[in-house]
Amino acid sequence: MNRSPHALELERVTLELAGRTILRDVSFSIEPGEFVGVLGPNGAGKTTLMRAILGLVPTAGGSLRVGGTPVARGNASIGYMPQIRSALSGRRVRGYDFVAMAADGHRWGLPHASAATRHEVDRVLELVGAAQLARRPLSELSGGERQRLLLAQCLLGGPKLLLLDEPLISLDPNHQRGVVELVRRVQRELGITVLFSAHELNPLLNALDRVLYLGNGVAALGTVDEVITKPVLSRLYGSPIDVMRVNGRIFVMSGDVEVEKHDHEHEDEDGNGHSHGGGHHHGHGHAHPHDSGHSHDV
């Protein structure tokens, strides 16, 4: 019997950006319907990987396939939420019209949107529970509420793969939890695949199936207990890393510094200069006194 193609497959992929090798000869595959958290130190290539999947960054080697098909720009089976969203907070445009602009290819003249477009906008707003919210202008919405509308935009056209680039940046813990729960609910309801990049594991723990950790030109894909270990993370950071489980929480440390808290006070690999300050420790639902020590480098 023929099995369905991988949702995403990298075969010996090398990615370069501004003369620097971001990923080197990396192979892994993600299955349809998986929720994968994408993590890694500053400059590890989380955004670059997503842009490569979209066909916006060419591979310097290897092959990259989405749903069994080589990557290409404008793939309608992929929904994408980019990292730069700060301009939204001042927009007076109504939430509904903001989503409809994406459905109509960012054209104005919204009162004349076709019945099909209006039906599609209503569908995605209903999916994310934002039908009432969409009546208000973006400038009056909280960060978490705007994320709801951005997720609705990503779902236009019924994509099979969602790429969410740091959707939790600048949200308080309560809104972070809400966004993760919303994405997980929609993902399960639609049976789609999600790559959700973040600078800390804690908010994702109850949602993710596997974690993809990038660093030092390589990647590790597996469960939290397989990947968040001293040997694997030390390879990915290129320096000794301690993984401590204390009272059911996970702390990733370099010496006495919590690496992810320290790391994300600097700009990301695309030079966007975001400050991701805050308490970036890993929480975990249950304590594991042992490290599996398994290497899942891919």
C-alpha positions as a Markdown table, in Angstrom:
| # | Residue | x | y | z |
|---|---|---|---|---|
| 1 | Met | 0.0 | 0.0 | 0.0 |
| 2 | Asn | 1.2 | 3.5 | -0.8 |
| 3 | Arg | 1.9 | 5.7 | 2.2 |
| 4 | Ser | 1.2 | 9.4 | 2.1 |
| 5 | Pro | 4.2 | 11.6 | 1.4 |
| 6 | His | 6.0 | 13.4 | 4.3 |
| 7 | Ala | 4.5 | 16.8 | 5.1 |
| 8 | Leu | 8.1 | 18.1 | 5.0 |
| 9 | Glu | 11.3 | 16.4 | 3.9 |
| 10 | Leu | 14.9 | 17.7 | 3.9 |
| 11 | Glu | 17.5 | 15.5 | 2.2 |
| 12 | Arg | 21.1 | 16.6 | 2.8 |
| 13 | Val | 20.0 | 20.2 | 2.7 |
| 14 | Thr | 22.6 | 23.1 | 3.0 |
| 15 | Leu | 21.3 | 26.6 | 3.5 |
| 16 | Glu | 23.5 | 29.7 | 3.3 |
| 17 | Leu | 22.8 | 33.3 | 4.2 |
| 18 | Ala | 25.1 | 36.3 | 3.6 |
| 19 | Gly | 28.0 | 34.0 | 3.0 |
| 20 | Arg | 27.4 | 32.0 | 6.2 |
| 21 | Thr | 26.4 | 28.4 | 6.3 |
| 22 | Ile | 23.2 | 28.2 | 8.4 |
| 23 | Leu | 22.4 | 24.5 | 8.0 |
| 24 | Arg | 24.9 | 21.9 | 6.6 |
| 25 | Asp | 23.9 | 18.6 | 5.0 |
| 26 | Val | 20.8 | 18.3 | 7.1 |
| 27 | Ser | 18.2 | 15.5 | 6.6 |
| 28 | Phe | 14.9 | 14.9 | 8.5 |
| 29 | Ser | 11.2 | 14.4 | 7.8 |
| 30 | Ile | 8.0 | 15.6 | 9.5 |
| 31 | Glu | 4.8 | 13.7 | 9.1 |
| 32 | Pro | 1.3 | 15.0 | 8.2 |
| 33 | Gly | -0.6 | 16.2 | 11.3 |
| 34 | Glu | 2.5 | 16.7 | 13.5 |
| 35 | Phe | 2.9 | 19.8 | 15.8 |
| 36 | Val | 6.7 | 20.5 | 15.8 |
| 37 | Gly | 8.3 | 23.1 | 18.0 |
| 38 | Val | 11.3 | 24.7 | 16.2 |
| 39 | Leu | 14.0 | 26.0 | 18.7 |
| 40 | Gly | 17.6 | 26.9 | 18.8 |
| 41 | Pro | 20.2 | 29.5 | 19.7 |
| 42 | Asn | 20.4 | 33.0 | 18.1 |
| 43 | Gly | 21.4 | 32.7 | 14.4 |
| 44 | Ala | 20.6 | 29.0 | 14.3 |
| 45 | Gly | 18.4 | 29.4 | 11.2 |
| 46 | Lys | 14.8 | 29.1 | 12.4 |
| 47 | Thr | 13.6 | 31.9 | 10.1 |
| 48 | Thr | 15.9 | 31.0 | 7.3 |
| 49 | Leu | 14.6 | 27.4 | 7.3 |
| 50 | Met | 11.0 | 28.7 | 7.1 |
| 51 | Arg | 11.9 | 31.0 | 4.2 |
| 52 | Ala | 13.6 | 28.1 | 2.4 |
| 53 | Ile | 10.4 | 26.0 | 2.8 |
| 54 | Leu | 8.5 | 28.9 | 1.2 |
| 55 | Gly | 11.0 | 28.9 | -1.7 |
| 56 | Leu | 12.3 | 32.4 | -0.7 |
| 57 | Val | 15.8 | 31.2 | 0.2 |
| 58 | Pro | 17.4 | 28.8 | -2.3 |
| 59 | Thr | 19.1 | 25.7 | -1.0 |
| 60 | Ala | 22.9 | 25.6 | -1.5 |
| 61 | Gly | 22.7 | 21.8 | -1.7 |
| 62 | Gly | 20.3 | 18.9 | -1.2 |
| 63 | Ser | 16.5 | 18.7 | -1.8 |
| 64 | Leu | 13.6 | 20.1 | 0.1 |
| 65 | Arg | 10.1 | 18.8 | -0.5 |
| 66 | Val | 6.7 | 19.8 | 0.9 |
| 67 | Gly | 4.0 | 17.1 | 0.6 |
| 68 | Gly | 6.3 | 15.2 | -1.7 |
| 69 | Thr | 6.7 | 18.1 | -4.1 |
| 70 | Pro | 9.9 | 20.2 | -4.5 |
| 71 | Val | 9.6 | 23.6 | -2.9 |
| 72 | Ala | 8.4 | 26.5 | -5.0 |
| 73 | Arg | 7.3 | 30.1 | -4.3 |
| 74 | Gly | 3.6 | 30.7 | -3.9 |
| 75 | Asn | 2.8 | 27.2 | -2.7 |
| 76 | Ala | -0.9 | 27.4 | -1.7 |
| 77 | Ser | -0.6 | 24.4 | 0.6 |
| 78 | Ile | 1.6 | 26.5 | 3.0 |
| 79 | Gly | 0.3 | 29.1 | 5.4 |
| 80 | Tyr | 3.0 | 31.5 | 6.9 |
| 81 | Met | 3.0 | 33.9 | 9.8 |
| 82 | Pro | 6.2 | 36.0 | 9.5 |
| 83 | Gln | 8.0 | 37.4 | 12.6 |
| 84 | Ile | 7.8 | 41.1 | 11.9 |
| 85 | Arg | 4.3 | 42.2 | 13.0 |
| 86 | Ser | 4.9 | 45.4 | 15.1 |
| 87 | Ala | 3.3 | 47.7 | 12.4 |
| 88 | Leu | -0.1 | 46.1 | 13.1 |
| 89 | Ser | -0.7 | 47.7 | 16.4 |
| 90 | Gly | -1.3 | 51.2 | 14.9 |
| 91 | Arg | -3.6 | 50.1 | 12.1 |
| 92 | Arg | -7.1 | 51.5 | 12.1 |
| 93 | Val | -8.3 | 48.9 | 9.5 |
| 94 | Arg | -11.0 | 46.6 | 10.8 |
| 95 | Gly | -10.0 | 43.0 | 11.7 |
| 96 | Tyr | -12.4 | 41.5 | 9.1 |
| 97 | Asp | -11.0 | 43.8 | 6.3 |
| 98 | Phe | -7.4 | 43.0 | 7.4 |
| 99 | Val | -8.1 | 39.2 | 6.8 |
| 100 | Ala | -10.1 | 39.9 | 3.6 |
| 101 | Met | -7.1 | 41.8 | 2.2 |
| 102 | Ala | -5.0 | 38.7 | 2.3 |
| 103 | Ala | -7.9 | 36.6 | 0.7 |
| 104 | Asp | -8.1 | 39.2 | -2.1 |
| 105 | Gly | -4.4 | 39.3 | -2.7 |
| 106 | His | -4.0 | 42.5 | -0.7 |
| 107 | Arg | -6.2 | 44.5 | -2.9 |
| 108 | Trp | -8.4 | 47.3 | -1.5 |
| 109 | Gly | -12.0 | 48.0 | -2.6 |
| 110 | Leu | -13.1 | 45.6 | 0.1 |
| 111 | Pro | -16.8 | 46.4 | 0.0 |
| 112 | His | -16.8 | 44.7 | -3.4 |
| 113 | Ala | -15.2 | 41.4 | -2.2 |
| 114 | Ser | -16.8 | 38.5 | -3.9 |
| 115 | Ala | -19.2 | 36.2 | -2.1 |
| 116 | Ala | -16.6 | 33.4 | -2.3 |
| 117 | Thr | -14.1 | 35.7 | -0.6 |
| 118 | Arg | -16.5 | 36.7 | 2.2 |
| 119 | His | -17.4 | 33.0 | 2.7 |
| 120 | Glu | -13.8 | 32.1 | 3.0 |
| 121 | Val | -13.0 | 35.0 | 5.5 |
| 122 | Asp | -16.1 | 34.0 | 7.6 |
| 123 | Arg | -14.8 | 30.4 | 7.6 |
| 124 | Val | -11.3 | 31.1 | 8.9 |
| 125 | Leu | -12.6 | 33.7 | 11.5 |
| 126 | Glu | -15.0 | 31.1 | 12.8 |
| 127 | Leu | -12.2 | 28.5 | 13.0 |
| 128 | Val | -10.1 | 30.8 | 15.3 |
| 129 | Gly | -13.1 | 32.1 | 17.2 |
| 130 | Ala | -12.6 | 35.7 | 16.0 |
| 131 | Ala | -15.9 | 36.5 | 14.3 |
| 132 | Gln | -16.9 | 39.1 | 16.9 |
| 133 | Leu | -13.3 | 40.3 | 17.4 |
| 134 | Ala | -13.0 | 41.0 | 13.6 |
| 135 | Arg | -15.5 | 43.9 | 13.9 |
| 136 | Arg | -13.0 | 46.0 | 15.7 |
| 137 | Pro | -9.9 | 47.9 | 14.3 |
| 138 | Leu | -6.5 | 46.3 | 14.8 |
| 139 | Ser | -5.4 | 49.3 | 16.9 |
| 140 | Glu | -7.9 | 48.4 | 19.6 |
| 141 | Leu | -6.9 | 44.8 | 19.9 |
| 142 | Ser | -4.4 | 43.2 | 22.3 |
| 143 | Gly | -1.4 | 41.3 | 20.9 |
| 144 | Gly | -3.0 | 38.0 | 21.5 |
| 145 | Glu | -6.2 | 39.1 | 19.7 |
| 146 | Arg | -4.1 | 40.3 | 16.7 |
| 147 | Gln | -2.4 | 36.9 | 16.7 |
| 148 | Arg | -5.8 | 35.3 | 16.3 |
| 149 | Leu | -6.5 | 37.3 | 13.2 |
| 150 | Leu | -3.0 | 36.6 | 11.8 |
| 151 | Leu | -3.7 | 32.9 | 12.3 |
| 152 | Ala | -7.0 | 33.3 | 10.5 |
| 153 | Gln | -5.0 | 34.8 | 7.6 |
| 154 | Cys | -2.7 | 31.9 | 7.5 |
| 155 | Leu | -5.6 | 29.5 | 7.2 |
| 156 | Leu | -7.1 | 31.1 | 4.1 |
| 157 | Gly | -7.2 | 28.7 | 1.2 |
| 158 | Gly | -7.0 | 25.6 | 3.4 |
| 159 | Pro | -3.2 | 25.0 | 3.7 |
| 160 | Lys | -1.8 | 21.6 | 4.8 |
| 161 | Leu | 1.3 | 23.1 | 6.5 |
| 162 | Leu | 1.5 | 26.1 | 8.8 |
| 163 | Leu | 4.8 | 27.9 | 9.4 |
| 164 | Leu | 4.5 | 30.2 | 12.4 |
| 165 | Asp | 7.7 | 32.2 | 13.1 |
| 166 | Glu | 7.9 | 33.2 | 16.7 |
| 167 | Pro | 4.2 | 34.0 | 17.2 |
| 168 | Leu | 4.7 | 34.4 | 21.0 |
| 169 | Ile | 7.2 | 37.3 | 20.9 |
| 170 | Ser | 6.1 | 40.2 | 23.1 |
| 171 | Leu | 3.0 | 38.4 | 24.4 |
| 172 | Asp | 2.5 | 37.9 | 28.2 |
| 173 | Pro | 2.4 | 34.3 | 29.5 |
| 174 | Asn | -1.4 | 34.2 | 29.5 |
| 175 | His | -1.7 | 35.3 | 25.9 |
| 176 | Gln | 1.2 | 32.9 | 25.0 |
| 177 | Arg | -0.8 | 30.0 | 26.5 |
| 178 | Gly | -3.9 | 31.1 | 24.6 |
| 179 | Val | -2.1 | 31.3 | 21.2 |
| 180 | Val | -0.6 | 27.9 | 21.7 |
| 181 | Glu | -3.9 | 26.3 | 22.7 |
| 182 | Leu | -5.6 | 27.9 | 19.7 |
| 183 | Val | -3.0 | 26.7 | 17.2 |
| 184 | Arg | -3.2 | 23.2 | 18.7 |
| 185 | Arg | -7.0 | 23.1 | 18.6 |
| 186 | Val | -7.1 | 24.3 | 15.0 |
| 187 | Gln | -4.3 | 22.0 | 14.0 |
| 188 | Arg | -6.1 | 19.0 | 15.4 |
| 189 | Glu | -9.5 | 20.0 | 14.0 |
| 190 | Leu | -8.1 | 20.4 | 10.4 |
| 191 | Gly | -5.5 | 17.6 | 10.6 |
| 192 | Ile | -2.7 | 19.9 | 9.4 |
| 193 | Thr | 1.0 | 20.1 | 10.1 |
| 194 | Val | 2.5 | 22.9 | 12.2 |
| 195 | Leu | 6.1 | 24.2 | 12.5 |
| 196 | Phe | 6.0 | 26.6 | 15.4 |
| 197 | Ser | 9.3 | 28.4 | 16.2 |
| 198 | Ala | 9.8 | 29.8 | 19.6 |
| 199 | His | 12.7 | 31.0 | 21.8 |
| 200 | Glu | 11.6 | 28.9 | 24.8 |
| 201 | Leu | 10.1 | 25.4 | 25.1 |
| 202 | Asn | 7.9 | 26.0 | 28.1 |
| 203 | Pro | 4.7 | 27.4 | 26.4 |
| 204 | Leu | 4.8 | 24.6 | 23.8 |
| 205 | Leu | 5.2 | 21.6 | 26.0 |
| 206 | Asn | 1.6 | 20.5 | 26.2 |
| 207 | Ala | 1.1 | 21.0 | 22.5 |
| 208 | Leu | 4.0 | 19.7 | 20.6 |
| 209 | Asp | 4.6 | 16.2 | 19.3 |
| 210 | Arg | 8.3 | 16.6 | 18.6 |
| 211 | Val | 10.9 | 19.3 | 18.8 |
| 212 | Leu | 13.3 | 20.4 | 16.0 |
| 213 | Tyr | 16.3 | 22.0 | 17.6 |
| 214 | Leu | 18.7 | 23.8 | 15.3 |
| 215 | Gly | 22.3 | 24.9 | 16.1 |
| 216 | Asn | 25.9 | 24.9 | 14.9 |
| 217 | Gly | 24.8 | 24.0 | 11.4 |
| 218 | Val | 23.0 | 20.8 | 12.4 |
| 219 | Ala | 19.6 | 19.8 | 13.7 |
| 220 | Ala | 18.1 | 17.3 | 16.1 |
| 221 | Leu | 14.5 | 16.1 | 15.8 |
| 222 | Gly | 12.8 | 14.0 | 18.4 |
| 223 | Thr | 10.7 | 14.1 | 21.5 |
| 224 | Val | 11.6 | 16.6 | 24.3 |
| 225 | Asp | 13.3 | 13.8 | 26.3 |
| 226 | Glu | 15.3 | 12.7 | 23.2 |
| 227 | Val | 16.5 | 16.2 | 22.2 |
| 228 | Ile | 16.7 | 18.3 | 25.3 |
| 229 | Thr | 19.7 | 16.5 | 26.8 |
| 230 | Lys | 23.2 | 17.5 | 27.6 |
| 231 | Pro | 25.0 | 15.7 | 24.8 |
| 232 | Val | 22.6 | 16.8 | 22.0 |
| 233 | Leu | 22.3 | 20.4 | 23.1 |
| 234 | Ser | 26.1 | 20.7 | 23.7 |
| 235 | Arg | 26.6 | 19.6 | 20.0 |
| 236 | Leu | 24.0 | 22.1 | 18.8 |
| 237 | Tyr | 25.4 | 25.0 | 20.8 |
| 238 | Gly | 29.0 | 24.1 | 20.2 |
| 239 | Ser | 29.8 | 24.4 | 23.9 |
| 240 | Pro | 29.1 | 22.6 | 27.1 |
| 241 | Ile | 25.4 | 22.8 | 28.0 |
| 242 | Asp | 23.7 | 21.5 | 31.2 |
| 243 | Val | 20.1 | 20.4 | 31.2 |
| 244 | Met | 18.7 | 20.5 | 34.6 |
| 245 | Arg | 15.3 | 19.1 | 35.7 |
| 246 | Val | 14.1 | 20.7 | 38.9 |
| 247 | Asn | 10.7 | 20.3 | 40.3 |
| 248 | Gly | 9.3 | 19.3 | 37.0 |
| 249 | Arg | 10.9 | 22.1 | 35.0 |
| 250 | Ile | 13.7 | 22.1 | 32.5 |
| 251 | Phe | 16.5 | 24.7 | 32.6 |
| 252 | Val | 19.0 | 24.8 | 29.7 |
| 253 | Met | 22.2 | 26.3 | 31.2 |
| 254 | Ser | 25.7 | 27.3 | 30.0 |
| 255 | Gly | 27.7 | 27.6 | 33.3 |
| 256 | Asp | 25.4 | 29.7 | 35.4 |
| 257 | Val | 23.7 | 31.5 | 32.5 |
| 258 | Glu | 20.3 | 30.4 | 31.2 |
| 259 | Val | 21.3 | 30.2 | 27.6 |
| 260 | Glu | 18.0 | 31.0 | 25.9 |
| 261 | Lys | 17.3 | 34.0 | 28.2 |
| 262 | His | 20.8 | 35.3 | 27.4 |
| 263 | Asp | 20.7 | 34.3 | 23.8 |
| 264 | His | 17.5 | 36.1 | 22.7 |
| 265 | Glu | 18.5 | 39.5 | 24.0 |
| 266 | His | 20.4 | 39.8 | 20.7 |
| 267 | Glu | 19.2 | 40.0 | 17.1 |
| 268 | Asp | 18.1 | 36.9 | 15.2 |
| 269 | Glu | 19.9 | 35.4 | 12.2 |
| 270 | Asp | 18.2 | 37.8 | 9.8 |
| 271 | Gly | 19.4 | 40.9 | 11.7 |
| 272 | Asn | 15.9 | 42.0 | 12.9 |
| 273 | Gly | 17.2 | 43.1 | 16.2 |
| 274 | His | 14.3 | 41.9 | 18.3 |
| 275 | Ser | 14.8 | 41.9 | 22.0 |
| 276 | His | 13.2 | 38.8 | 23.4 |
| 277 | Gly | 13.9 | 39.5 | 27.1 |
| 278 | Gly | 12.1 | 37.8 | 29.9 |
| 279 | Gly | 12.3 | 34.6 | 31.9 |
| 280 | His | 13.1 | 32.0 | 29.3 |
| 281 | His | 13.2 | 28.7 | 31.2 |
| 282 | His | 11.8 | 25.4 | 30.1 |
| 283 | Gly | 8.9 | 24.1 | 32.1 |
| 284 | His | 8.0 | 20.4 | 31.7 |
| 285 | Gly | 4.9 | 18.6 | 32.8 |
| 286 | His | 6.7 | 15.9 | 34.7 |
| 287 | Ala | 10.2 | 15.5 | 36.1 |
| 288 | His | 12.7 | 13.1 | 34.6 |
| 289 | Pro | 15.7 | 12.5 | 36.8 |
| 290 | His | 17.6 | 10.9 | 33.9 |
| 291 | Asp | 18.9 | 12.1 | 30.5 |
| 292 | Ser | 18.2 | 9.7 | 27.8 |
| 293 | Gly | 21.6 | 10.6 | 26.2 |
| 294 | His | 20.4 | 9.5 | 22.8 |
| 295 | Ser | 21.7 | 11.5 | 19.9 |
| 296 | His | 19.1 | 12.3 | 17.4 |
| 297 | Asp | 21.2 | 14.5 | 15.1 |
| 298 | Val | 19.8 | 14.5 | 11.7 |
